[in-house]
Amino acid sequence: MATPIDFIIIFVMSFSLNLIPFAGPSNLLIASTAAIGLGNADPLTLIFVGGFIALGSTLAKGVHYMVTFFISGKLAEKRRQKLDADAAKIKRWAFLLLFVTAATPIPDEPIVISLGLMKYKPAKFFVAYFLGKFAIGIMGAFLGGFAIDIFGDFMSSEAIIAISIVLTVIFTIILLKVDISKLAEKYLRRKPKTDQEKTK
């Protein structure tokens, strides 16, 4: 059974690894490894694992976001106006874009830093990012839990973690092969057909 100390360790691990820009492991892997380390955990415990992973990663990336947020105030006026213009263009889709970025293994620093420079609202940033990391954290935790259920009787935790790493790498490669930005752009630019076009 998981103890409060276990969740504190998971939180610290998530925060520390996500604090490393561009070099931290996928939160999917962090969550699955944490779940495997807990052994045969119940669904509620796995949800808490995903939540603490999300909280740690959100606070870590929040550091990156807030640094760039305050740096943007020191920029030259011309550069500030350009960022304001860019922010106006993506304001409508920024929340969804941040959620999707946080919920996938693709690097999220470019989006985090960009939104910080554009002074995107901190409250919206933390909510969107947390929800994205919570989604991928729960996914990873349950994958780790399923791995324990399937292989736990005849494989060591170390072997299961190795398998989890391999599967995470494969999953990450598959996601990286899909150009999410192009798909999002294609979807967002899609216009509803008019009645005249529907009758053709």
Secondary structure, DSSP 8 states (H G I E B T S, - for coil): ---HHHHHHHHHHHHHHHTSTTTS--HHHHHHHHHHHH-S--HHHHHHHHHHHHHHHHHHHHHHHHHHHHHGGGS-HHHHHHHHHHHHHHTTTHHHHHHHHHTSSS--HHHHHHHHHTT--HHHHHHHHHHHHHHHHHHHHHHHHHHHHHHTTTS-HHHHHHHHHHHHHHHHHHHHHS-HHHHHHHHHH-----HHHHT-
